[in-house]
């Protein structure tokens, strides 16, 4: 049962909560043990809190998930996790985690509560409204970044990173909708009603816009952020971002990985290498130059 509960919390998707570390890294506080500990604690809270959201979502969508070729294997949809246990977890986890978040940092507590409230609103309302569904998901990523800012005493965290987060989140969310629409074909509306408001050409146009906006916002960050080295060394990280976006577009259109962004990261070696090299270059520029 414990293994099934952990599976229901979707630990593979906890990688999305890595956005909490943005403030720690990009504000050059990775060498401060206290800031690292605060951020790690916040990351753990967000992982469990997002897990509670996934349980609520799976409880709400269990009938539709049973029609999906992949989601029907989820613990709740497959019947491996009893409904009473799932409901207990969905209630108990936020009642424990949100007070802990306030105890950690009051501002972080408000961000965590806002994230949970937004995700509940998304689960029951916004995910059924075209465009607002992906913007709600993008807002969840922005709140993750804000949570990282709230955990430490930020000195010079560039607002451009919020814009980069917004556009990359829209890029991933739209890619997910495209993969769902393509995978489910004629049965798409029965599984997720919001897909009625999308077409593949429409999604492709928005994905291209989001990708271009991500590149522009990140490029502007590398030249205008207040805490970067004066030699503009950050510009050398731009090609990794561009290749990463292009690689993900390849995975969406050719390999069909767009329905689960975390799966693309865990399964595609070139994308993994790109992320690692980009991260190492960031650390080299920020902490050795």
C-alpha positions as a Markdown table, in Angstrom:
| # | Residue | x | y | z |
|---|---|---|---|---|
| 1 | Unk | 0.0 | 0.0 | 0.0 |
| 2 | Unk | 2.8 | 2.4 | 0.8 |
| 3 | Unk | 4.3 | 1.8 | -2.6 |
| 4 | Unk | 1.0 | 2.6 | -4.2 |
| 5 | Unk | 0.6 | 5.7 | -2.2 |
| 6 | Unk | 4.0 | 7.0 | -3.3 |
| 7 | Unk | 3.1 | 6.2 | -6.9 |
| 8 | Unk | -0.1 | 8.2 | -6.5 |
| 9 | Unk | 2.0 | 11.2 | -5.4 |
| 10 | Unk | 3.7 | 11.0 | -8.7 |
| 11 | Unk | 7.4 | 11.4 | -7.6 |
| 12 | Unk | 8.6 | 11.5 | -11.2 |
| 13 | Unk | 6.8 | 14.8 | -11.6 |
| 14 | Unk | 8.5 | 16.4 | -8.6 |
| 15 | Unk | 11.2 | 17.5 | -11.0 |
| 16 | Unk | 8.9 | 20.4 | -11.8 |
| 17 | Unk | 9.4 | 21.7 | -8.3 |
| 18 | Unk | 13.1 | 22.2 | -9.2 |
| 19 | Unk | 12.0 | 25.7 | -10.2 |
| 20 | Unk | 12.1 | 26.5 | -6.5 |
| 21 | Unk | 15.9 | 26.4 | -6.7 |
| 22 | Unk | 16.0 | 29.2 | -9.3 |
| 23 | Unk | 16.4 | 31.9 | -6.7 |
| 24 | Unk | 19.1 | 30.0 | -4.9 |
| 25 | Unk | 21.2 | 29.5 | -8.0 |
| 26 | Unk | 20.6 | 32.7 | -10.0 |
| 27 | Unk | 20.9 | 34.9 | -6.9 |
| 28 | Unk | 24.3 | 33.4 | -6.2 |
| 29 | Unk | 23.4 | 31.9 | -2.8 |
| 30 | Unk | 24.3 | 28.3 | -3.6 |
| 31 | Unk | 27.3 | 28.6 | -1.3 |
| 32 | Unk | 25.2 | 29.7 | 1.7 |
| 33 | Unk | 24.3 | 26.6 | 3.8 |
| 34 | Unk | 21.4 | 28.3 | 5.5 |
| 35 | Unk | 19.8 | 29.3 | 2.2 |
| 36 | Unk | 20.4 | 25.8 | 0.8 |
| 37 | Unk | 18.7 | 24.2 | 3.8 |
| 38 | Unk | 15.7 | 26.5 | 3.6 |
| 39 | Unk | 15.3 | 25.8 | -0.1 |
| 40 | Unk | 15.6 | 22.1 | 0.4 |
| 41 | Unk | 12.9 | 22.2 | 3.1 |
| 42 | Unk | 10.6 | 24.2 | 0.8 |
| 43 | Unk | 11.3 | 21.8 | -2.0 |
| 44 | Unk | 10.2 | 18.9 | 0.1 |
| 45 | Unk | 7.0 | 20.6 | 1.2 |
| 46 | Unk | 6.1 | 21.5 | -2.4 |
| 47 | Unk | 6.8 | 17.9 | -3.6 |
| 48 | Unk | 4.3 | 16.5 | -1.1 |
| 49 | Unk | 1.8 | 19.4 | -1.6 |
| 50 | Unk | 1.9 | 18.9 | -5.4 |
| 51 | Unk | 1.4 | 15.2 | -4.7 |
| 52 | Unk | -1.8 | 16.0 | -2.8 |
| 53 | Unk | -3.0 | 18.0 | -5.8 |
| 54 | Unk | -2.3 | 15.0 | -8.1 |
| 55 | Unk | -4.4 | 12.8 | -5.8 |
| 56 | Unk | -7.3 | 15.3 | -5.9 |
| 57 | Unk | -6.9 | 15.5 | -9.7 |
| 58 | Unk | -6.9 | 11.7 | -10.1 |
| 59 | Unk | -10.0 | 11.4 | -7.8 |
| 60 | Unk | -11.8 | 13.9 | -10.0 |
| 61 | Unk | -10.7 | 12.4 | -13.3 |
| 62 | Unk | -10.8 | 8.7 | -12.4 |
| 63 | Unk | -13.6 | 7.9 | -14.8 |
| 64 | Unk | -12.0 | 9.7 | -17.8 |
| 65 | Unk | -8.6 | 8.2 | -16.9 |
| 66 | Unk | -10.0 | 4.7 | -17.3 |
| 67 | Unk | -10.6 | 5.6 | -21.0 |
| 68 | Unk | -7.0 | 6.8 | -21.5 |
| 69 | Unk | -4.5 | 4.2 | -22.8 |
| 70 | Unk | -1.8 | 5.2 | -20.3 |
| 71 | Unk | -3.6 | 7.0 | -17.4 |
| 72 | Unk | -5.9 | 4.0 | -16.8 |
| 73 | Unk | -2.9 | 2.4 | -15.0 |
| 74 | Unk | -2.8 | 5.1 | -12.4 |
| 75 | Unk | -3.4 | 3.9 | -8.8 |
| 76 | Unk | -6.8 | 5.4 | -8.4 |
| 77 | Unk | -8.1 | 4.8 | -11.9 |
| 78 | Unk | -6.9 | 1.2 | -11.8 |
| 79 | Unk | -8.5 | 0.6 | -8.3 |
| 80 | Unk | -5.1 | -0.2 | -6.6 |
| 81 | Unk | -5.5 | 2.8 | -4.3 |
| 82 | Unk | -8.9 | 2.6 | -2.4 |
| 83 | Unk | -11.0 | 5.8 | -2.7 |
| 84 | Unk | -11.2 | 6.3 | 1.2 |
| 85 | Unk | -7.4 | 6.2 | 1.4 |
| 86 | Unk | -7.0 | 8.6 | -1.4 |
| 87 | Unk | -9.5 | 11.0 | 0.1 |
| 88 | Unk | -7.8 | 10.8 | 3.5 |
| 89 | Unk | -4.5 | 11.7 | 1.9 |
| 90 | Unk | -6.0 | 14.5 | -0.1 |
| 91 | Unk | -7.3 | 16.1 | 3.1 |
| 92 | Unk | -4.5 | 15.3 | 5.5 |
| 93 | Unk | -1.5 | 16.4 | 3.4 |
| 94 | Unk | -2.4 | 20.0 | 2.9 |
| 95 | Unk | -3.6 | 20.4 | 6.5 |
| 96 | Unk | -0.2 | 19.3 | 7.6 |
| 97 | Unk | 2.0 | 20.9 | 4.9 |
| 98 | Unk | 0.6 | 24.4 | 4.6 |
| 99 | Unk | 1.0 | 25.1 | 8.4 |
| 100 | Unk | 4.6 | 23.8 | 8.1 |
| 101 | Unk | 5.1 | 26.2 | 5.2 |
| 102 | Unk | 4.0 | 29.1 | 7.3 |
| 103 | Unk | 6.3 | 27.9 | 10.1 |
| 104 | Unk | 9.2 | 27.8 | 7.7 |
| 105 | Unk | 8.6 | 31.3 | 6.3 |
| 106 | Unk | 5.3 | 33.2 | 6.5 |
| 107 | Unk | 5.7 | 34.5 | 2.9 |
| 108 | Unk | 6.5 | 31.0 | 1.7 |
| 109 | Unk | 3.4 | 29.8 | 3.5 |
| 110 | Unk | 1.2 | 32.2 | 1.5 |
| 111 | Unk | 2.8 | 31.2 | -1.7 |
| 112 | Unk | 2.3 | 27.5 | -0.9 |
| 113 | Unk | -1.4 | 28.1 | 0.1 |
| 114 | Unk | -1.9 | 30.1 | -3.1 |
| 115 | Unk | -0.4 | 27.4 | -5.2 |
| 116 | Unk | -2.6 | 24.7 | -3.6 |
| 117 | Unk | -5.7 | 26.9 | -4.0 |
| 118 | Unk | -4.8 | 27.7 | -7.7 |
| 119 | Unk | -4.3 | 24.0 | -8.4 |
| 120 | Unk | -7.7 | 23.1 | -6.9 |
| 121 | Unk | -9.3 | 25.8 | -9.0 |
| 122 | Unk | -7.5 | 24.4 | -12.0 |
| 123 | Unk | -8.7 | 20.8 | -11.2 |
| 124 | Unk | -12.3 | 21.7 | -10.9 |
| 125 | Unk | -12.7 | 24.7 | -13.2 |
| 126 | Unk | -9.8 | 26.1 | -15.2 |
| 127 | Unk | -8.7 | 22.9 | -16.8 |
| 128 | Unk | -12.0 | 22.8 | -18.7 |
| 129 | Unk | -11.5 | 26.3 | -20.3 |
| 130 | Unk | -9.2 | 26.5 | -23.4 |
| 131 | Unk | -6.1 | 28.7 | -22.9 |
| 132 | Unk | -6.9 | 29.4 | -19.3 |
| 133 | Unk | -5.9 | 25.8 | -18.6 |
| 134 | Unk | -2.3 | 26.2 | -19.8 |
| 135 | Unk | -2.0 | 29.7 | -18.2 |
| 136 | Unk | -3.1 | 28.2 | -14.9 |
| 137 | Unk | -0.3 | 25.6 | -15.2 |
| 138 | Unk | 2.2 | 28.3 | -16.1 |
| 139 | Unk | 1.1 | 30.3 | -13.0 |
| 140 | Unk | 1.9 | 27.2 | -11.0 |
| 141 | Unk | 5.5 | 27.3 | -12.2 |
| 142 | Unk | 5.7 | 31.0 | -11.5 |
| 143 | Unk | 4.6 | 30.3 | -7.9 |
| 144 | Unk | 7.3 | 27.7 | -7.6 |
| 145 | Unk | 9.9 | 30.3 | -8.5 |
| 146 | Unk | 8.3 | 32.8 | -6.1 |
| 147 | Unk | 8.4 | 30.1 | -3.4 |
| 148 | Unk | 12.1 | 29.9 | -3.8 |
| 149 | Unk | 12.4 | 33.7 | -3.6 |
| 150 | Unk | 10.3 | 33.7 | -0.5 |
| 151 | Unk | 12.6 | 31.2 | 1.3 |
| 152 | Unk | 15.8 | 33.2 | 1.1 |
| 153 | Unk | 16.8 | 36.8 | 1.4 |
| 154 | Unk | 17.0 | 37.6 | -2.3 |
| 155 | Unk | 19.5 | 40.3 | -3.2 |
| 156 | Unk | 19.4 | 40.7 | -7.0 |
| 157 | Unk | 17.1 | 38.2 | -8.6 |
| 158 | Unk | 16.2 | 39.4 | -12.1 |
| 159 | Unk | 12.5 | 39.7 | -13.0 |
| 160 | Unk | 13.4 | 38.4 | -16.4 |
| 161 | Unk | 13.6 | 35.0 | -14.9 |
| 162 | Unk | 9.8 | 35.2 | -14.2 |
| 163 | Unk | 9.2 | 35.9 | -17.9 |
| 164 | Unk | 11.4 | 33.0 | -18.9 |
| 165 | Unk | 9.5 | 30.7 | -16.5 |
| 166 | Unk | 6.2 | 31.9 | -17.8 |
| 167 | Unk | 7.1 | 31.2 | -21.5 |
| 168 | Unk | 8.8 | 27.9 | -20.9 |
| 169 | Unk | 5.8 | 26.7 | -18.8 |
| 170 | Unk | 3.4 | 27.7 | -21.6 |
| 171 | Unk | 5.7 | 25.9 | -24.1 |
| 172 | Unk | 5.5 | 22.7 | -22.1 |
| 173 | Unk | 1.8 | 23.0 | -21.3 |
| 174 | Unk | 0.8 | 23.6 | -24.9 |
| 175 | Unk | 3.1 | 20.7 | -26.0 |
| 176 | Unk | 1.3 | 18.4 | -23.5 |
| 177 | Unk | -2.1 | 19.4 | -24.9 |
| 178 | Unk | -0.8 | 18.7 | -28.4 |
| 179 | Unk | 0.4 | 15.3 | -27.5 |
| 180 | Unk | -3.0 | 14.5 | -25.8 |
| 181 | Unk | -4.9 | 15.6 | -28.8 |
| 182 | Unk | -2.8 | 13.6 | -31.2 |
| 183 | Unk | -2.7 | 10.4 | -29.0 |
| 184 | Unk | -6.4 | 10.3 | -28.3 |
| 185 | Unk | -7.5 | 11.3 | -31.8 |
| 186 | Unk | -11.3 | 11.0 | -32.1 |
| 187 | Unk | -11.7 | 10.0 | -28.4 |
| 188 | Unk | -9.9 | 13.2 | -27.1 |
| 189 | Unk | -13.1 | 15.0 | -26.1 |
| 190 | Unk | -14.4 | 12.1 | -24.1 |
| 191 | Unk | -11.2 | 12.1 | -22.1 |
| 192 | Unk | -10.6 | 15.8 | -21.7 |
| 193 | Unk | -13.3 | 18.2 | -22.7 |
| 194 | Unk | -11.0 | 21.2 | -23.0 |
| 195 | Unk | -9.4 | 19.5 | -26.0 |
| 196 | Unk | -12.5 | 20.5 | -28.0 |
| 197 | Unk | -11.2 | 24.0 | -27.9 |
| 198 | Unk | -7.9 | 23.1 | -29.6 |
| 199 | Unk | -6.7 | 22.0 | -33.0 |
| 200 | Unk | -3.2 | 20.8 | -33.9 |
| 201 | Unk | -2.5 | 23.8 | -36.2 |
| 202 | Unk | -3.6 | 26.2 | -33.5 |
| 203 | Unk | -1.5 | 24.5 | -30.9 |
| 204 | Unk | 1.5 | 24.4 | -33.2 |
| 205 | Unk | 1.3 | 28.2 | -33.7 |
| 206 | Unk | 1.1 | 28.8 | -30.0 |
| 207 | Unk | 4.0 | 26.4 | -29.3 |
| 208 | Unk | 6.2 | 28.2 | -31.8 |
| 209 | Unk | 5.3 | 31.6 | -30.2 |
| 210 | Unk | 6.1 | 30.3 | -26.7 |
| 211 | Unk | 9.4 | 28.9 | -27.9 |
| 212 | Unk | 10.4 | 32.1 | -29.6 |
| 213 | Unk | 9.3 | 34.2 | -26.5 |
| 214 | Unk | 11.4 | 31.9 | -24.3 |
| 215 | Unk | 14.5 | 32.4 | -26.3 |
| 216 | Unk | 14.0 | 36.2 | -26.4 |
| 217 | Unk | 13.3 | 36.5 | -22.7 |
| 218 | Unk | 16.3 | 34.3 | -21.8 |
| 219 | Unk | 18.6 | 36.2 | -24.1 |
| 220 | Unk | 17.5 | 39.5 | -22.6 |
| 221 | Unk | 18.1 | 38.1 | -19.2 |
| 222 | Unk | 21.7 | 37.1 | -20.1 |
| 223 | Unk | 22.5 | 40.7 | -21.1 |
| 224 | Unk | 20.5 | 42.8 | -18.6 |
| 225 | Unk | 20.4 | 41.0 | -15.3 |
| 226 | Unk | 22.0 | 43.0 | -12.5 |
| 227 | Unk | 24.1 | 40.3 | -10.9 |
| 228 | Unk | 25.8 | 38.8 | -14.0 |
| 229 | Unk | 29.6 | 39.0 | -14.8 |
| 230 | Unk | 30.4 | 42.1 | -16.8 |
| 231 | Unk | 32.0 | 40.1 | -19.6 |
| 232 | Unk | 28.6 | 38.9 | -20.8 |
| 233 | Unk | 29.7 | 35.3 | -20.4 |
| 234 | Unk | 26.1 | 34.3 | -19.8 |
| 235 | Unk | 25.5 | 34.7 | -23.6 |
| 236 | Unk | 27.3 | 31.4 | -24.0 |
| 237 | Unk | 24.4 | 29.6 | -22.3 |
| 238 | Unk | 21.9 | 30.7 | -25.0 |
| 239 | Unk | 22.8 | 28.0 | -27.5 |
| 240 | Unk | 22.0 | 25.3 | -24.9 |
| 241 | Unk | 18.6 | 26.8 | -24.3 |
| 242 | Unk | 17.9 | 27.0 | -28.0 |
| 243 | Unk | 19.0 | 23.4 | -28.6 |
| 244 | Unk | 16.9 | 22.2 | -25.6 |
| 245 | Unk | 13.8 | 23.8 | -27.0 |
| 246 | Unk | 14.5 | 22.5 | -30.5 |
| 247 | Unk | 15.1 | 19.0 | -29.1 |
| 248 | Unk | 11.9 | 19.1 | -27.2 |
| 249 | Unk | 10.0 | 20.1 | -30.4 |
| 250 | Unk | 11.6 | 17.1 | -32.0 |
| 251 | Unk | 10.4 | 14.9 | -29.2 |
| 252 | Unk | 6.8 | 16.3 | -29.5 |
| 253 | Unk | 6.5 | 16.0 | -33.3 |
| 254 | Unk | 8.6 | 12.9 | -34.0 |
| 255 | Unk | 8.9 | 10.8 | -30.8 |
| 256 | Unk | 5.5 | 11.7 | -29.2 |
| 257 | Unk | 6.9 | 12.5 | -25.7 |
| 258 | Unk | 5.1 | 15.8 | -25.3 |
| 259 | Unk | 2.3 | 14.4 | -23.2 |
| 260 | Unk | 4.6 | 14.0 | -20.2 |
| 261 | Unk | 7.4 | 16.6 | -20.1 |
| 262 | Unk | 9.1 | 14.8 | -17.2 |
| 263 | Unk | 9.2 | 11.5 | -19.3 |
| 264 | Unk | 11.1 | 13.4 | -22.0 |
| 265 | Unk | 13.6 | 14.6 | -19.5 |
| 266 | Unk | 14.1 | 11.1 | -18.0 |
| 267 | Unk | 14.2 | 9.2 | -21.2 |
| 268 | Unk | 15.9 | 11.3 | -23.8 |
| 269 | Unk | 19.7 | 11.3 | -23.4 |
| 270 | Unk | 20.5 | 14.3 | -25.6 |
| 271 | Unk | 18.1 | 16.4 | -23.6 |
| 272 | Unk | 19.6 | 15.2 | -20.4 |
| 273 | Unk | 23.1 | 16.1 | -21.6 |
| 274 | Unk | 21.9 | 19.6 | -22.7 |
| 275 | Unk | 20.4 | 20.3 | -19.3 |
| 276 | Unk | 23.5 | 19.1 | -17.5 |
| 277 | Unk | 25.9 | 21.1 | -19.6 |
| 278 | Unk | 23.7 | 24.2 | -19.3 |
| 279 | Unk | 23.6 | 23.8 | -15.5 |
| 280 | Unk | 27.4 | 23.3 | -15.3 |
| 281 | Unk | 28.0 | 26.3 | -17.4 |
| 282 | Unk | 25.7 | 28.4 | -15.2 |
| 283 | Unk | 27.6 | 27.3 | -12.1 |
| 284 | Unk | 30.9 | 28.0 | -13.7 |
| 285 | Unk | 29.9 | 31.5 | -14.8 |
| 286 | Unk | 28.2 | 32.4 | -11.5 |
| 287 | Unk | 30.5 | 31.0 | -9.0 |
| 288 | Unk | 34.0 | 31.0 | -10.6 |
| 289 | Unk | 34.0 | 34.2 | -12.7 |
